[in-house]
Amino acid sequence: MNYFRESKHADSQLMDSAFAETEIARDVGGSDRSIGDIIKQANNLSPDQIENILKYQRDNGVRFGEAAVALGMASSDDVLWALAQQFHYPYSQDSAQGFHPDLVVANKPFTDQAEAFRTMRSHLIMKLYSHNDQPRQALSVLSADSGDGKSYFAANIAVAFSQLSGRTLLIDADMRNPRQHEIFGLQQHAVGLSSILSGRATSQVIHHVQHLPSLYVLPVGVVPPNPLELVERPAFGMLVRELLTKFDRVIVDTPAASKGADGAVIAAKCGAAVLMARRDHSRLTALQNIVHTVGLGRTQIVGAILNEF
């Protein structure tokens, strides 16, 4: 009992320290900046170039962005990016900024794939966040086997949630084969979820994702030899409840069920789960086993996602 009191106290101090160190200004340009100002700054346009664009705009009765594109001084993607900045819709204009190609919602927000994630986000909001009389829950992402697209889904749905108001936290609880530190360009830190649960946590555990002001990631850190035992400890449930008071949405990536019972244990402590399956790969019996195991507790399975890739 004393161990968990101390652990909870340390976790609380740790979270407060992490938030203080990672909190950043939310202003990304703001709606008070014109499209012309944003395009000018992003493309380093000279005064002469601006004058040429304005002349073309006056002569042809078009918008500034259209004039800049027509004169070859900006691209259509530049104009979309400028509009996104004006409407506080953060995304990466170029994957070279550090985003992994898997992050389609951040890299290619106007594609059909990104729109599919926004649709799933809307469904999850209706399932999880539309009933104010219910306790808040974290959303765990489950799958039967490695390669089903679980980490891909968790990362992109977290980005999609972060593009709404409020703060979103993505926890990598796959302490068998972690991937979120790779997807978000984080180092394989010695401090992470495994350090918190083993009582060795220090500061700087939660990391802000550059270019996405409302998204934070808690990586695994060192891969432990006893992942199932760590998530079964009361400390994990206490940590999830603490984080739900700090963040508006908490998404949790989990190990594949073929690796052990970790996913079901994590889902029980999160309160809600979504099940991933892969077309022509996932076995129905394996999925049924997950549903049965998760059903032994009070976890709400809010949906199933079929990965067609």
C-alpha positions as CSV (number, residue, x, y, z in Angstrom):
1,M,0.0,0.0,0.0
2,N,2.8,2.4,0.8
3,Y,4.4,1.6,-2.5
4,F,1.4,2.7,-4.4
5,R,0.9,5.9,-2.4
6,E,4.5,6.8,-3.1
7,S,4.1,5.8,-6.7
8,K,1.0,7.9,-7.1
9,H,2.6,10.9,-5.5
10,A,5.6,10.5,-7.7
11,D,3.5,10.1,-10.8
12,S,1.5,13.3,-9.9
13,Q,4.7,15.2,-9.5
14,L,6.1,13.8,-12.7
15,M,3.0,14.7,-14.7
16,D,3.0,18.3,-13.4
17,S,6.7,18.6,-14.2
18,A,6.2,17.1,-17.7
19,F,3.3,19.5,-18.5
20,A,5.3,22.5,-17.3
21,E,8.2,21.6,-19.5
22,T,6.2,20.7,-22.6
23,E,3.5,23.3,-22.5
24,I,3.8,25.6,-25.5
25,A,2.0,28.6,-27.0
26,R,-1.0,27.6,-29.0
27,D,-0.9,30.5,-31.4
28,V,-0.1,29.2,-34.9
29,G,-0.6,32.4,-36.8
30,G,-4.2,33.0,-36.0
31,S,-7.1,34.1,-38.0
32,D,-5.9,37.8,-37.8
33,R,-3.2,37.0,-40.3
34,S,-4.2,37.2,-44.0
35,I,-3.5,34.4,-46.5
36,G,-1.1,36.8,-48.2
37,D,0.9,37.3,-45.1
38,I,1.2,33.6,-44.4
39,I,2.1,32.8,-48.0
40,K,4.6,35.6,-48.1
41,Q,6.4,34.4,-44.9
42,A,6.3,30.7,-45.9
43,N,7.8,31.3,-49.4
44,N,10.1,34.2,-48.5
45,L,8.5,36.5,-51.2
46,S,10.2,39.8,-51.9
47,P,8.4,43.1,-52.0
48,D,8.6,43.1,-55.8
49,Q,7.1,39.6,-56.0
50,I,4.3,40.7,-53.6
51,E,3.6,43.7,-55.9
52,N,3.4,41.5,-59.0
53,I,1.0,39.2,-57.2
54,L,-1.2,42.1,-56.1
55,K,-1.2,43.6,-59.6
56,Y,-2.3,40.2,-61.1
57,Q,-4.9,40.0,-58.4
58,R,-6.3,43.4,-59.3
59,D,-6.2,42.9,-63.0
60,N,-7.8,39.5,-63.0
61,G,-10.2,39.7,-60.0
62,V,-8.9,36.7,-58.2
63,R,-7.7,35.9,-54.7
64,F,-4.2,36.4,-53.5
65,G,-3.5,32.7,-53.4
66,E,-4.8,32.1,-56.8
67,A,-2.7,35.0,-58.2
68,A,0.5,33.6,-56.5
69,V,-0.2,30.1,-57.9
70,A,-0.8,31.6,-61.4
71,L,2.5,33.4,-61.3
72,G,4.4,30.4,-60.1
73,M,5.3,32.0,-56.8
74,A,3.3,29.5,-54.7
75,S,1.8,26.1,-55.1
76,S,-1.7,24.9,-54.5
77,D,-0.4,23.0,-51.4
78,D,1.0,26.3,-50.1
79,V,-2.4,27.9,-50.3
80,L,-4.1,24.9,-48.6
81,W,-1.4,25.1,-45.8
82,A,-2.0,28.8,-45.4
83,L,-5.7,28.3,-45.1
84,A,-5.1,25.6,-42.5
85,Q,-2.9,28.0,-40.5
86,Q,-5.6,30.7,-40.7
87,F,-8.2,28.3,-39.4
88,H,-6.0,26.8,-36.7
89,Y,-5.9,23.4,-38.4
90,P,-2.3,22.2,-37.9
91,Y,-0.7,19.7,-40.2
92,S,2.7,19.1,-41.8
93,Q,3.2,20.8,-45.1
94,D,6.1,18.5,-45.8
95,S,6.9,15.1,-44.3
96,A,10.6,16.3,-44.1
97,Q,9.5,18.3,-41.1
98,G,9.9,15.1,-39.1
99,F,6.6,13.3,-39.5
100,H,6.7,9.6,-40.4
101,P,5.0,8.6,-43.7
102,D,2.5,6.6,-41.7
103,L,1.0,9.8,-40.3
104,V,-1.4,10.5,-43.2
105,V,-3.7,12.7,-41.1
106,A,-0.7,15.0,-40.4
107,N,1.1,14.7,-43.8
108,K,-1.9,14.5,-46.2
109,P,-5.0,15.8,-44.4
110,F,-7.0,16.4,-47.5
111,T,-6.9,12.8,-48.8
112,D,-9.5,10.1,-48.6
113,Q,-7.4,8.2,-46.0
114,A,-7.3,11.2,-43.7
115,E,-11.0,11.8,-44.2
116,A,-11.7,8.2,-43.2
117,F,-9.8,8.8,-39.9
118,R,-11.9,12.0,-39.3
119,T,-15.1,9.9,-39.9
120,M,-13.9,7.4,-37.3
121,R,-13.1,10.2,-35.0
122,S,-16.6,11.5,-35.2
123,H,-18.0,8.0,-34.5
124,L,-15.7,7.7,-31.4
125,I,-16.8,11.1,-30.2
126,M,-20.4,10.0,-30.3
127,K,-19.6,6.8,-28.5
128,L,-17.2,8.1,-25.8
129,Y,-17.7,11.8,-25.3
130,S,-21.3,12.7,-26.0
131,H,-22.6,11.5,-22.6
132,N,-21.5,14.0,-19.9
133,D,-23.1,11.8,-17.1
134,Q,-20.6,9.0,-17.8
135,P,-17.1,8.8,-16.3
136,R,-14.4,9.6,-18.8
137,Q,-12.5,6.7,-20.4
138,A,-9.3,6.2,-22.2
139,L,-9.5,4.4,-25.5
140,S,-7.3,1.3,-26.0
141,V,-6.6,-0.1,-29.5
142,L,-6.5,-3.9,-29.7
143,S,-5.6,-6.4,-32.4
144,A,-5.1,-10.1,-32.7
145,D,-1.7,-10.1,-34.4
146,S,1.3,-8.0,-35.2
147,G,0.9,-6.2,-38.5
148,D,-2.8,-5.6,-38.3
149,G,-2.3,-1.8,-38.3
150,K,-3.0,-1.2,-34.7
151,S,-0.1,1.3,-34.1
152,Y,-0.9,3.0,-37.4
153,F,-4.5,3.5,-36.4
154,A,-3.6,4.7,-32.9
155,A,-1.2,7.2,-34.2
156,N,-3.5,8.7,-36.8
157,I,-6.6,8.7,-34.7
158,A,-4.6,10.6,-32.0
159,V,-3.5,13.2,-34.6
160,A,-7.1,13.5,-35.8
161,F,-8.3,14.1,-32.2
162,S,-5.5,16.6,-31.6
163,Q,-6.8,18.8,-34.5
164,L,-9.9,19.5,-32.4
165,S,-9.9,21.7,-29.3
166,G,-8.4,20.3,-26.1
167,R,-5.3,18.2,-25.6
168,T,-4.8,14.6,-26.7
169,L,-2.3,12.1,-25.2
170,L,-1.1,9.0,-27.0
171,I,0.3,6.3,-24.7
172,D,2.5,3.6,-26.2
173,A,1.7,0.7,-23.8
174,D,3.0,-1.9,-26.2
175,M,5.9,-2.9,-24.1
176,R,6.7,-5.9,-26.3
177,N,7.1,-4.2,-29.7
178,P,6.8,-0.4,-29.3
179,R,6.5,1.7,-32.4
180,Q,5.1,5.1,-31.5
181,H,8.6,6.6,-30.7
182,E,9.6,5.7,-34.3
183,I,6.4,7.1,-35.8
184,F,6.7,10.4,-34.0
185,G,10.4,10.7,-34.4
186,L,11.3,10.4,-30.7
187,Q,14.5,8.8,-29.4
188,Q,14.3,5.4,-27.7
189,H,14.3,7.2,-24.4
190,A,15.5,5.5,-21.2
191,V,12.5,7.0,-19.4
192,G,8.9,6.2,-20.4
193,L,5.9,4.3,-19.4
194,S,8.0,1.3,-18.2
195,S,9.9,3.6,-15.9
196,I,6.8,5.1,-14.4
197,L,5.3,1.6,-13.7
198,S,8.5,0.3,-12.2
199,G,8.8,3.3,-9.9
200,R,11.9,4.7,-11.6
201,A,10.3,7.6,-13.4
202,T,11.9,11.1,-13.6
203,S,10.9,14.2,-15.5
204,Q,10.5,14.7,-19.2
205,V,8.4,11.6,-19.8
206,I,5.6,13.1,-21.8
207,H,6.7,14.6,-25.1
208,H,5.0,17.3,-27.1
209,V,4.8,16.6,-30.9
210,Q,6.3,19.4,-32.9
211,H,4.0,21.1,-35.4
212,L,0.9,19.6,-33.7
213,P,0.3,21.9,-30.7
214,S,-2.3,19.8,-29.0
215,L,-0.7,16.3,-29.3
216,Y,1.5,14.7,-26.7
217,V,3.1,11.2,-26.6
218,L,4.1,9.0,-23.7
219,P,6.5,6.4,-25.2
220,V,7.4,3.0,-23.7
221,G,11.0,3.9,-22.9
222,V,13.1,0.8,-22.1
223,V,11.4,-2.4,-23.1
224,P,10.9,-4.3,-19.8
225,P,11.3,-8.1,-19.2
226,N,7.9,-8.2,-17.4
227,P,5.4,-6.1,-19.4
228,L,2.3,-8.0,-18.4
229,E,3.1,-7.8,-14.7
230,L,3.7,-4.0,-15.0
231,V,0.3,-3.3,-16.5
232,E,-1.4,-5.6,-14.0
233,R,-0.1,-3.5,-11.1
234,P,-2.6,-0.9,-9.7
235,A,-0.1,1.8,-10.6
236,F,-1.2,1.6,-14.3
237,G,-4.9,2.1,-13.6
238,M,-4.0,5.0,-11.2
239,L,-1.8,6.5,-13.9
240,V,-4.6,6.3,-16.5
241,R,-7.1,8.0,-14.2
242,E,-4.6,10.7,-13.4
243,L,-3.9,11.4,-17.1
244,L,-7.6,11.6,-17.8
245,T,-7.8,14.6,-15.5
246,K,-4.9,16.3,-17.4
247,F,-5.9,15.5,-21.0
248,D,-9.2,15.7,-22.9
249,R,-8.6,12.5,-24.8
250,V,-6.2,9.6,-24.0
251,I,-5.4,6.9,-26.7
252,V,-3.5,3.8,-25.7
253,D,-1.6,1.5,-28.1
254,T,-1.4,-2.1,-26.9
255,P,0.5,-5.3,-27.7
256,A,-1.1,-7.8,-30.1
257,A,-3.2,-10.5,-28.4
258,S,-0.9,-13.1,-29.9
259,K,1.9,-11.7,-27.7
260,G,0.1,-12.1,-24.4
261,A,-2.8,-10.9,-22.3
262,D,-1.5,-7.4,-22.0
263,G,-4.0,-5.8,-24.3
264,A,-7.0,-7.1,-22.4
265,V,-5.6,-6.0,-19.1
266,I,-4.8,-2.6,-20.5
267,A,-8.3,-2.3,-22.0
268,A,-9.9,-3.1,-18.6
269,K,-8.0,-0.3,-17.0
270,C,-8.8,2.2,-19.9
271,G,-12.5,1.4,-19.9
272,A,-13.0,1.5,-23.7
273,A,-11.5,-0.4,-26.6
274,V,-11.6,-0.5,-30.4
275,L,-10.7,-3.7,-32.2
276,M,-8.5,-3.7,-35.3
277,A,-8.7,-6.5,-37.9
278,R,-6.8,-6.8,-41.2
279,R,-8.5,-8.0,-44.4
280,D,-7.4,-11.5,-45.6
281,H,-5.2,-11.8,-42.5
282,S,-7.0,-11.7,-39.2
283,R,-8.7,-14.9,-38.1
284,L,-12.3,-14.7,-36.9
285,T,-11.6,-17.1,-34.0
286,A,-8.7,-14.8,-32.8
287,L,-11.0,-11.8,-32.9
288,Q,-13.8,-13.7,-31.1
289,N,-11.3,-14.7,-28.4
290,I,-10.4,-11.0,-27.8
291,V,-14.0,-10.0,-27.6
292,H,-14.6,-12.8,-25.1
293,T,-11.6,-12.0,-22.9
294,V,-12.4,-8.3,-22.9
295,G,-16.0,-9.1,-22.1
296,L,-14.9,-10.7,-18.8
297,G,-14.5,-7.2,-17.4
298,R,-16.4,-3.9,-17.8
299,T,-14.6,-2.7,-20.9
300,Q,-16.8,-1.2,-23.5
301,I,-15.9,-2.2,-27.1
302,V,-16.9,0.9,-29.0
303,G,-16.2,-0.4,-32.5
304,A,-14.2,-2.6,-34.9
305,I,-12.0,-1.3,-37.7
306,L,-11.1,-3.3,-40.8
307,N,-7.7,-2.4,-42.2
308,E,-7.8,-3.0,-46.0
309,F,-4.1,-2.5,-46.6
